[in-house]
Amino acid sequence: RVDRRQRQMCIRDRIDTIPKGNVTYVDSTLGLRIVYPFKNSKVTGKVKAYYIANKSLAYEGMSNENAKQGTWNYYEYDSLNNSLVYQYFNYRNDTLNGEFVELRDSLRILGSYKNALLEGIYKREISSLSDSGTVIWTPLDSGGYSNGKEYGQWTFLMNGKLQTTGYFQEGKKHKHWFVYDTYDKSKKDVIMQEIQYFEGVKTGNEKIYFHYRYEPCGEGCIDTIKVKEFEQIPWQNGSLLGTYIKKDNKGFVPVSYTHLRAHETGRN
């Protein structure tokens, strides 16, 4: 597969120009033979790259006077040599604009750009192989962007199970965030922790309903032990201020004290 950096290289710095016709550039590092069409000494027309090893098409896209335009597709091939688009990008005047699918090793990213900034729906998936050898895509996270910053409701998963949910505003955590129990074997989404933010700063009572303790159980063995303790941690503008409470699973309060002065540790 073609490294994304190949798309970002300035072709005018990599190849010799001619008034009209095709120029072939061989990139031995990526194993590619790239054909650039010239008109009036500028790259104008469809650029095509081929794998040197098998001469199959690696990627293609339109250029107008050295500026990428429209959709650029990147190809891979199955066992029968059928071509598949594994990633693509859209450009307007050499600037990323529109939907894209990007592959980084086992990570697949789906989203959109507006003037080279992420905009709109965004999600990431990770690949693994099934017992039969087919590729399985498992969601990692999903949410939205506005002007290149995370915005709106986001969801984060671990091994396909809900891990964290919360809201972003201008790229900062905002409002209620929830952390879920990824060790729970049921199909329910069990809340472990609840946190409130205001523009990236913890504000209000952070609640931890239970947590896990990890203990060695032999060579290469770690026990995961669920501790049923409730904690309430008071925050005000990123500082500890107010009454801290810890309860056991029977409601007994072994610890309770009040922060009378602000201790700033809650920015995220």
Solvent accessible surface area in square Angstrom, and as a share of the most:
residue,aa,sasa,rsa
1,R,159,0.58
2,V,10,0.06
3,D,49,0.25
4,R,53,0.19
5,R,158,0.58
6,Q,13,0.06
7,R,15,0.05
8,Q,116,0.52
9,M,75,0.34
10,C,55,0.33
11,I,34,0.17
12,R,137,0.50
13,D,118,0.61
14,R,76,0.28
15,I,16,0.08
16,D,116,0.60
17,T,73,0.42
18,I,56,0.29
19,P,98,0.61
20,K,163,0.69
21,G,32,0.30
22,N,105,0.54
23,V,25,0.14
24,T,70,0.41
25,Y,52,0.20
26,V,85,0.49
27,D,10,0.05
28,S,97,0.62
29,T,126,0.73
30,L,51,0.25
31,G,26,0.25
32,L,1,0.00
33,R,91,0.33
34,I,0,0.00
35,V,28,0.16
36,Y,9,0.03
37,P,23,0.15
38,F,9,0.04
39,K,114,0.48
40,N,121,0.62
41,S,53,0.34
42,K,89,0.38
43,V,1,0.01
44,T,36,0.21
45,G,18,0.17
46,K,96,0.41
47,V,2,0.01
48,K,70,0.29
49,A,0,0.00
50,Y,51,0.19
51,Y,38,0.14
52,I,81,0.41
53,A,103,0.80
54,N,90,0.46
55,K,160,0.68
56,S,16,0.10
57,L,39,0.19
58,A,0,0.00
59,Y,8,0.03
60,E,30,0.13
61,G,3,0.03
62,M,88,0.39
63,S,4,0.03
64,N,78,0.40
65,E,105,0.47
66,N,20,0.10
67,A,20,0.15
68,K,25,0.11
69,Q,42,0.18
70,G,37,0.35
71,T,63,0.37
72,W,10,0.04
73,N,40,0.20
74,Y,0,0.00
75,Y,24,0.09
76,E,46,0.21
77,Y,61,0.23
78,D,58,0.30
79,S,119,0.77
80,L,142,0.71
81,N,99,0.51
82,N,77,0.39
83,S,62,0.40
84,L,92,0.46
85,V,76,0.44
86,Y,19,0.07
87,Q,1,0.01
88,Y,57,0.22
89,F,0,0.00
90,N,32,0.16
91,Y,20,0.08
92,R,142,0.52
93,N,102,0.53
94,D,72,0.37
95,T,48,0.28
96,L,25,0.12
97,N,14,0.07
98,G,31,0.30
99,E,108,0.48
100,F,4,0.02
101,V,21,0.12
102,E,2,0.01
103,L,19,0.09
104,R,120,0.44
105,D,134,0.69
106,S,47,0.30
107,L,32,0.16
108,R,59,0.21
109,I,7,0.04
110,L,46,0.23
111,G,9,0.09
112,S,29,0.19
113,Y,28,0.11
114,K,120,0.51
115,N,93,0.48
116,A,52,0.40
117,L,80,0.40
118,L,35,0.18
119,E,56,0.25
120,G,34,0.33
121,I,145,0.74
122,Y,24,0.09
123,K,79,0.33
124,R,76,0.28
125,E,20,0.09
126,I,70,0.36
127,S,31,0.20
128,S,62,0.40
129,L,127,0.63
130,S,31,0.20
131,D,162,0.84
132,S,94,0.61
133,G,46,0.44
134,T,84,0.49
135,V,86,0.49
136,I,83,0.42
137,W,74,0.26
138,T,35,0.20
139,P,67,0.42
140,L,43,0.21
141,D,7,0.03
142,S,42,0.27
143,G,16,0.15
144,G,15,0.14
145,Y,33,0.13
146,S,46,0.30
147,N,104,0.53
148,G,29,0.28
149,K,97,0.41
150,E,50,0.23
151,Y,96,0.37
152,G,12,0.12
153,Q,110,0.49
154,W,10,0.03
155,T,38,0.22
156,F,53,0.22
157,L,38,0.19
158,M,85,0.38
159,N,141,0.73
160,G,41,0.39
161,K,42,0.18
162,L,30,0.15
163,Q,54,0.24
164,T,25,0.14
165,T,17,0.10
166,G,1,0.01
167,Y,45,0.17
168,F,19,0.08
169,Q,56,0.25
170,E,108,0.48
171,G,27,0.26
172,K,110,0.47
173,K,49,0.21
174,H,18,0.08
175,K,111,0.47
176,H,78,0.35
177,W,6,0.02
178,F,53,0.22
179,V,37,0.21
180,Y,27,0.10
181,D,2,0.01
182,T,36,0.21
183,Y,100,0.38
184,D,35,0.18
185,K,195,0.83
186,S,53,0.34
187,K,209,0.88
188,K,148,0.63
189,D,82,0.42
190,V,44,0.25
191,I,63,0.32
192,M,33,0.15
193,Q,40,0.18
194,E,30,0.13
195,I,16,0.08
196,Q,59,0.26
197,Y,10,0.04
198,F,117,0.49
199,E,81,0.36
200,G,6,0.06
201,V,24,0.14
202,K,32,0.14
203,T,44,0.25
204,G,26,0.25
205,N,56,0.29
206,E,7,0.03
207,K,63,0.27
208,I,29,0.15
209,Y,84,0.32
210,F,17,0.07
211,H,61,0.27
212,Y,33,0.13
213,R,109,0.40
214,Y,118,0.45
215,E,66,0.30
216,P,110,0.69
217,C,56,0.33
218,G,49,0.47
219,E,182,0.82
220,G,89,0.85
221,C,53,0.32
222,I,108,0.55
223,D,67,0.35
224,T,58,0.34
225,I,57,0.29
226,K,80,0.34
227,V,22,0.13
228,K,118,0.50
229,E,50,0.22
230,F,46,0.19
231,E,29,0.13
232,Q,35,0.16
233,I,29,0.15
234,P,6,0.04
235,W,23,0.08
236,Q,95,0.42
237,N,98,0.50
238,G,0,0.00
239,S,12,0.08
240,L,31,0.15
241,L,57,0.28
242,G,23,0.22
243,T,59,0.34
244,Y,21,0.08
245,I,41,0.21
246,K,50,0.21
247,K,73,0.31
248,D,48,0.25
249,N,105,0.54
250,K,183,0.77
251,G,43,0.41
252,F,131,0.55
253,V,63,0.36
254,P,72,0.46
255,V,54,0.31
256,S,66,0.43
257,Y,109,0.41
258,T,69,0.40
259,H,32,0.14
260,L,151,0.75
261,R,194,0.71
262,A,65,0.51
263,H,95,0.43
264,E,107,0.48
265,T,98,0.57
266,G,2,0.02
267,R,140,0.51
268,N,102,0.52
